[in-house]
């Protein structure tokens, strides 16, 4: 009986060894800490490269910091903007890649503001001279624009329809302001659209023609918006993207999430 048991153990030994070898082969050779670190580093670098490519050339996230685009966009809205449609901007250069098309009148766009150096600090965004902003294009190259008593006219047509322009504050007084004097050299003299005001103001300015390669923007909430009325025409090269939809919205005053705004398409 002892001999039989011994022979039985001899038969089992090769099979057991074979099973252990299969498992070891499946697991592969044990990696050293150095190899594991290199593999993790490669993964992180690849992920970072993909992230940078997407946010630089395809899509970028933005947060709305002010009420200049109410009611279309609220403070605390977080949105994704399509950067490729108008041609992505190459960071740290003055180069824009070719886009699929140019922006249209009436579209909401993301752009880098022309210099706001002549504006007082309280009107600037975070005291920046050329911040990235979100506004609506109301004029394209060749359009004749003017405003009378707060009503915008494009090529002689009053723009009554469309977007909420904000109620005029009860204490608002429209007086000439030197901040709008940049418009004077562009004013049309003796046109069918009438004479320009002697001194442009917030609600009364123009007519002038938008130059080639430029746009004119306004915030939908026009009595709470620092826009092209203040800093001038927006060059085509400054356009950075087209907002697509709101992916998150948070009311920082009431400390609540605005669930109903999630997924809202921006028009």
TAFEN-V74704 format. One record per pair of residues at least 4 apart in sequence whose C-alpha atoms are under 7 Angstrom apart, sorted by the first residue. I is the first residue (numbers start at 1). J is the second residue. If there is no record, write none. Layout:
I/J ; I/J
//
This chain:
1/5 ; 2/6 ; 3/7 ; 4/8 ; 5/9 ; 6/10 ; 7/11 ; 8/12 ; 9/13 ; 12/16 ; 13/17 ; 14/18 ; 15/19 ; 16/20 ; 17/21 ; 18/22 ; 19/23 ; 20/24 ; 21/25 ; 22/26 ; 23/27 ; 24/28 ; 31/35 ; 31/36 ; 32/36 ; 33/37 ; 34/38 ; 35/39 ; 36/40 ; 37/41 ; 38/42 ; 39/43 ; 40/44 ; 41/45 ; 42/46 ; 43/47 ; 44/48 ; 45/49 ; 46/50 ; 47/51 ; 48/52 ; 49/53 ; 50/54 ; 51/55 ; 52/56 ; 53/57 ; 54/58 ; 54/59 ; 55/59 ; 55/60 ; 57/83 ; 57/84 ; 57/88 ; 58/82 ; 58/83 ; 58/84 ; 59/80 ; 59/81 ; 59/82 ; 59/83 ; 60/80 ; 60/81 ; 61/78 ; 61/79 ; 61/80 ; 61/81 ; 62/78 ; 62/79 ; 62/80 ; 63/76 ; 63/77 ; 63/78 ; 63/79 ; 64/74 ; 64/75 ; 64/76 ; 64/77 ; 64/78 ; 65/75 ; 65/76 ; 66/75 ; 67/74 ; 67/75 ; 67/224 ; 68/219 ; 68/220 ; 68/221 ; 68/222 ; 68/224 ; 68/225 ; 69/73 ; 69/74 ; 69/135 ; 69/219 ; 69/220 ; 69/221 ; 70/74 ; 70/220 ; 70/221 ; 71/164 ; 73/77 ; 76/249 ; 76/250 ; 76/251 ; 76/252 ; 77/246 ; 77/248 ; 77/249 ; 77/250 ; 78/246 ; 78/247 ; 78/248 ; 78/249 ; 79/243 ; 79/245 ; 79/246 ; 79/247 ; 80/243 ; 80/244 ; 80/245 ; 80/246 ; 81/241 ; 81/242 ; 81/243 ; 81/244 ; 82/241 ; 82/242 ; 82/243 ; 82/244 ; 83/87 ; 83/88 ; 83/240 ; 83/241 ; 83/242 ; 84/88 ; 84/99 ; 85/99 ; 85/100 ; 85/101 ; 86/99 ; 86/100 ; 86/101 ; 86/102 ; 86/103 ; 86/241 ; 87/96 ; 87/97 ; 87/98 ; 87/99 ; 88/96 ; 88/97 ; 88/240 ; 89/95 ; 89/96 ; 89/97 ; 89/240 ; 90/95 ; 90/96 ; 96/237 ; 103/107 ; 105/137 ; 105/138 ; 105/139 ; 105/140 ; 106/136 ; 106/137 ; 106/138 ; 107/136 ; 107/137 ; 107/267 ; 108/134 ; 108/135 ; 108/136 ; 108/137 ; 108/242 ; 108/243 ; 108/267 ; 109/134 ; 109/135 ; 109/136 ; 109/241 ; 109/242 ; 109/243 ; 110/132 ; 110/133 ; 110/134 ; 110/135 ; 110/239 ; 110/240 ; 110/241 ; 110/242 ; 110/243 ; 111/132 ; 111/133 ; 111/134 ; 111/238 ; 111/239 ; 111/240 ; 111/241 ; 112/130 ; 112/131 ; 112/132 ; 112/133 ; 112/238 ; 112/239 ; 113/130 ; 113/131 ; 113/132 ; 113/133 ; 114/130 ; 114/231 ; 114/234 ; 115/129 ; 115/130 ; 115/231 ; 116/129 ; 116/130 ; 116/231 ; 117/129 ; 119/123 ; 119/124 ; 120/124 ; 121/127 ; 123/226 ; 124/128 ; 125/131 ; 135/217 ; 135/218 ; 135/219 ; 136/217 ; 136/218 ; 136/219 ; 136/220 ; 137/215 ; 137/216 ; 137/217 ; 137/218 ; 138/216 ; 138/217 ; 138/218 ; 139/143 ; 139/210 ; 139/215 ; 139/216 ; 139/217 ; 140/210 ; 140/214 ; 140/215 ; 140/216 ; 141/210 ; 141/211 ; 141/212 ; 141/213 ; 141/214 ; 141/215 ; 142/209 ; 142/210 ; 142/211 ; 142/212 ; 143/154 ; 143/155 ; 143/209 ; 143/210 ; 144/154 ; 144/155 ; 144/207 ; 144/208 ; 144/209 ; 144/210 ; 145/153 ; 145/154 ; 145/155 ; 145/206 ; 145/207 ; 145/208 ; 145/209 ; 146/152 ; 146/153 ; 146/154 ; 146/205 ; 146/206 ; 146/207 ; 146/208 ; 147/151 ; 147/152 ; 147/153 ; 147/203 ; 147/204 ; 147/205 ; 147/206 ; 148/152 ; 148/203 ; 148/204 ; 148/205 ; 149/203 ; 149/204 ; 150/203 ; 150/204 ; 151/158 ; 152/158 ; 152/159 ; 153/157 ; 153/158 ; 153/159 ; 154/158 ; 156/193 ; 163/220 ; 164/220 ; 164/221 ; 165/220 ; 165/221 ; 165/222 ; 166/221 ; 166/222 ; 166/223 ; 168/172 ; 168/223 ; 174/201 ; 174/202 ; 174/203 ; 175/201 ; 176/199 ; 176/200 ; 176/201 ; 177/200 ; 177/201 ; 179/230 ; 180/200 ; 180/201 ; 180/229 ; 180/230 ; 181/200 ; 183/187 ; 186/208 ; 187/196 ; 187/206 ; 187/207 ; 187/208 ; 188/207 ; 188/208 ; 189/195 ; 190/194 ; 190/195 ; 193/207 ; 196/205 ; 196/206 ; 196/207 ; 197/204 ; 197/205 ; 200/204 ; 200/205 ; 201/205 ; 210/214 ; 210/215 ; 210/216 ; 213/235 ; 213/236 ; 214/233 ; 214/234 ; 214/235 ; 214/236 ; 215/233 ; 215/234 ; 215/235 ; 216/228 ; 216/233 ; 216/234 ; 217/227 ; 217/228 ; 218/222 ; 218/227 ; 218/228 ; 219/225 ; 219/227 ; 221/225 ; 226/230 ; 227/231 ; 228/232 ; 228/233 ; 234/238 ; 243/266 ; 244/265 ; 244/266 ; 245/263 ; 245/264 ; 245/265 ; 245/266 ; 246/261 ; 246/262 ; 246/263 ; 246/264 ; 246/265 ; 247/262 ; 247/263 ; 248/262 ; 249/257 ; 249/258 ; 249/261 ; 249/262 ; 250/256 ; 250/257 ; 250/258 ; 251/255 ; 251/256 ; 251/257 ; 251/258 ; 252/256
//
